[in-house]
């Protein structure tokens, strides 16, 4: 994957196995990641995993977790607003 530095990706459902894999892959290409889901413990573990990798590899992006009820449109809009701050 080419460099995704200076880009931010939102991974909705980011605490699932597929979401985690996507977040790790995007981060390894330099992208910043906003993980949105309803599983805060798992979300924080994935953020920690990305942060730990970032300490040893300079091209990895940052990550943040946002607890969002994905079935509610207003909650998703609010989550996106927080992610771009």
PLY file of the C-alpha trace (Angstrom):
ply
format ascii 1.0
element vertex 85
property float x
property float y
property float z
element edge 84
property int vertex1
property int vertex2
end_header
0.00 0.00 0.00
1.34 3.45 -0.83
1.86 6.13 1.82
-1.33 7.42 3.39
0.45 10.00 5.56
-1.64 13.08 6.36
-4.91 11.24 5.69
-7.50 10.18 8.23
-9.71 7.13 7.87
-12.78 6.30 9.92
-13.18 2.58 10.54
-16.79 1.94 11.46
-17.16 -1.31 13.35
-13.45 -1.05 14.01
-13.38 -3.46 16.95
-14.36 -6.47 14.85
-11.59 -8.71 13.54
-11.93 -7.23 10.05
-12.10 -3.67 11.42
-8.96 -4.25 13.52
-7.09 -5.65 10.54
-8.14 -2.69 8.39
-7.12 -0.17 11.08
-3.70 -1.81 11.52
-3.12 -1.98 7.77
-4.08 1.65 7.16
-1.99 2.80 10.12
1.04 0.88 8.87
0.82 2.98 5.69
0.88 6.22 7.66
-2.84 6.99 7.96
-4.41 8.33 11.12
-7.32 6.15 12.26
-10.62 6.97 13.97
-12.17 3.74 15.22
-15.93 3.91 15.82
-17.82 1.15 17.59
-19.66 0.25 20.80
-16.93 -1.82 22.45
-14.70 0.63 24.35
-12.34 -1.95 25.88
-11.59 -3.55 22.53
-11.34 -0.14 20.87
-8.79 1.11 23.38
-6.75 -2.10 23.00
-6.55 -1.57 19.24
-5.57 2.09 19.74
-2.89 0.93 22.21
-1.67 -1.65 19.70
-1.34 1.01 17.00
0.34 3.40 19.45
2.83 0.73 20.57
3.73 0.02 16.94
4.05 3.73 16.27
6.75 4.01 18.93
8.99 1.63 16.98
8.10 2.59 13.40
8.07 6.24 12.45
5.73 5.95 9.43
2.75 4.64 11.39
-0.27 6.88 11.90
-2.07 7.81 15.11
-5.31 6.25 16.31
-8.28 7.25 18.47
-11.39 5.39 19.60
-14.88 6.91 19.62
-17.77 5.08 21.25
-20.63 5.53 18.80
-24.01 3.81 18.55
-23.75 3.02 14.86
-27.49 2.48 14.38
-28.26 6.11 15.29
-27.63 8.68 12.54
-27.15 11.59 14.94
-24.61 9.61 16.99
-22.64 8.78 13.84
-22.66 12.44 12.75
-21.43 13.47 16.20
-18.73 10.78 16.06
-17.48 12.10 12.71
-17.42 15.64 14.09
-15.28 14.51 17.03
-12.99 12.50 14.75
-12.10 15.49 12.60
-11.35 17.81 15.55
0 1
1 2
2 3
3 4
4 5
5 6
6 7
7 8
8 9
9 10
10 11
11 12
12 13
13 14
14 15
15 16
16 17
17 18
18 19
19 20
20 21
21 22
22 23
23 24
24 25
25 26
26 27
27 28
28 29
29 30
30 31
31 32
32 33
33 34
34 35
35 36
36 37
37 38
38 39
39 40
40 41
41 42
42 43
43 44
44 45
45 46
46 47
47 48
48 49
49 50
50 51
51 52
52 53
53 54
54 55
55 56
56 57
57 58
58 59
59 60
60 61
61 62
62 63
63 64
64 65
65 66
66 67
67 68
68 69
69 70
70 71
71 72
72 73
73 74
74 75
75 76
76 77
77 78
78 79
79 80
80 81
81 82
82 83
83 84
